[in-house]
Amino acid sequence: MAKTFWTIVFILVLVGIGWFYFSKNNNSSIPGQSSSSTSVSNTQSDIASTTDTSDTSLNQDLQNVNSELNGLATDTSNIDQSLQQ
């Protein structure tokens, strides 16, 4: 009984140390994704210079949004159908 208790305590200590180490070394990046050391400036002039607000561009954006929503509706109906089976 005492051996089982100490084994559980040992495992919990190892998990605690691992959690502490991971939380200290976690830089909020997705695992497997390399982090870049370059900084990106996000100024208003940069955004304004790369934004296209013409009617053609806006219509294309609306078409893209509509196609994504249609895909979402299809996915939702497929999920609903699979849940009802």
C-alpha positions as a Markdown table, in Angstrom:
| # | Residue | x | y | z |
|---|---|---|---|---|
| 1 | Met | 0.0 | 0.0 | 0.0 |
| 2 | Ala | 2.8 | 2.4 | 0.9 |
| 3 | Lys | 4.7 | 1.5 | -2.2 |
| 4 | Thr | 1.7 | 2.4 | -4.4 |
| 5 | Phe | 1.2 | 5.7 | -2.5 |
| 6 | Trp | 4.9 | 6.7 | -3.1 |
| 7 | Thr | 4.7 | 5.7 | -6.8 |
| 8 | Ile | 1.6 | 7.9 | -7.2 |
| 9 | Val | 3.4 | 10.8 | -5.4 |
| 10 | Phe | 6.5 | 10.3 | -7.6 |
| 11 | Ile | 4.4 | 10.4 | -10.8 |
| 12 | Leu | 2.6 | 13.5 | -9.6 |
| 13 | Val | 5.8 | 15.3 | -8.8 |
| 14 | Leu | 7.2 | 14.4 | -12.3 |
| 15 | Val | 4.0 | 15.7 | -13.9 |
| 16 | Gly | 4.3 | 18.9 | -11.8 |
| 17 | Ile | 7.9 | 19.4 | -12.8 |
| 18 | Gly | 7.1 | 18.8 | -16.5 |
| 19 | Trp | 4.2 | 21.2 | -16.4 |
| 20 | Phe | 6.3 | 23.9 | -14.7 |
| 21 | Tyr | 9.1 | 23.4 | -17.2 |
| 22 | Phe | 6.7 | 23.5 | -20.2 |
| 23 | Ser | 4.9 | 26.6 | -18.9 |
| 24 | Lys | 8.2 | 28.5 | -18.4 |
| 25 | Asn | 9.5 | 27.6 | -21.8 |
| 26 | Asn | 6.3 | 28.0 | -23.7 |
| 27 | Asn | 6.5 | 30.9 | -26.1 |
| 28 | Ser | 2.9 | 30.7 | -27.2 |
| 29 | Ser | 3.8 | 29.3 | -30.6 |
| 30 | Ile | 2.2 | 26.3 | -32.3 |
| 31 | Pro | 4.4 | 23.2 | -31.9 |
| 32 | Gly | 6.3 | 22.5 | -35.1 |
| 33 | Gln | 6.0 | 26.1 | -36.2 |
| 34 | Ser | 9.2 | 28.0 | -36.4 |
| 35 | Ser | 9.2 | 31.4 | -34.9 |
| 36 | Ser | 10.7 | 34.2 | -36.9 |
| 37 | Ser | 12.9 | 36.9 | -35.3 |
| 38 | Thr | 11.8 | 39.6 | -37.7 |
| 39 | Ser | 9.3 | 42.1 | -36.5 |
| 40 | Val | 6.4 | 43.2 | -38.6 |
| 41 | Ser | 5.3 | 46.8 | -38.5 |
| 42 | Asn | 1.5 | 47.2 | -38.5 |
| 43 | Thr | 1.1 | 50.9 | -39.1 |
| 44 | Gln | -2.0 | 52.5 | -40.6 |
| 45 | Ser | -0.1 | 53.6 | -43.7 |
| 46 | Asp | 1.0 | 50.0 | -44.4 |
| 47 | Ile | -2.6 | 48.7 | -44.2 |
| 48 | Ala | -4.0 | 51.5 | -46.3 |
| 49 | Ser | -1.4 | 51.0 | -49.0 |
| 50 | Thr | -2.2 | 47.3 | -49.4 |
| 51 | Thr | -6.0 | 47.5 | -49.1 |
| 52 | Asp | -8.0 | 47.4 | -52.3 |
| 53 | Thr | -11.5 | 48.9 | -51.9 |
| 54 | Ser | -12.6 | 48.9 | -55.5 |
| 55 | Asp | -16.0 | 47.5 | -56.4 |
| 56 | Thr | -14.4 | 44.5 | -58.2 |
| 57 | Ser | -12.3 | 43.6 | -55.2 |
| 58 | Leu | -15.2 | 44.0 | -52.8 |
| 59 | Asn | -17.4 | 41.8 | -55.0 |
| 60 | Gln | -14.7 | 39.2 | -55.1 |
| 61 | Asp | -14.5 | 39.3 | -51.3 |
| 62 | Leu | -18.2 | 38.9 | -51.0 |
| 63 | Gln | -18.2 | 35.9 | -53.4 |
| 64 | Asn | -15.4 | 34.3 | -51.4 |
| 65 | Val | -17.3 | 34.8 | -48.1 |
| 66 | Asn | -20.5 | 33.4 | -49.7 |
| 67 | Ser | -18.6 | 30.3 | -51.0 |
| 68 | Glu | -17.1 | 29.8 | -47.5 |
| 69 | Leu | -20.6 | 30.1 | -45.9 |
| 70 | Asn | -22.0 | 27.7 | -48.4 |
| 71 | Gly | -19.2 | 25.2 | -47.5 |
| 72 | Leu | -20.0 | 25.7 | -43.9 |
| 73 | Ala | -23.7 | 25.0 | -44.5 |
| 74 | Thr | -22.8 | 21.8 | -46.4 |
| 75 | Asp | -20.5 | 20.7 | -43.6 |
| 76 | Thr | -23.2 | 21.5 | -41.0 |
| 77 | Ser | -25.8 | 19.5 | -42.9 |
| 78 | Asn | -23.4 | 16.6 | -43.2 |
| 79 | Ile | -22.8 | 16.6 | -39.5 |
| 80 | Asp | -26.5 | 16.8 | -38.7 |
| 81 | Gln | -27.2 | 13.9 | -41.1 |
| 82 | Ser | -24.4 | 11.8 | -39.5 |
| 83 | Leu | -25.7 | 12.5 | -36.0 |
| 84 | Gln | -29.3 | 11.4 | -36.9 |
| 85 | Gln | -28.1 | 8.0 | -38.2 |
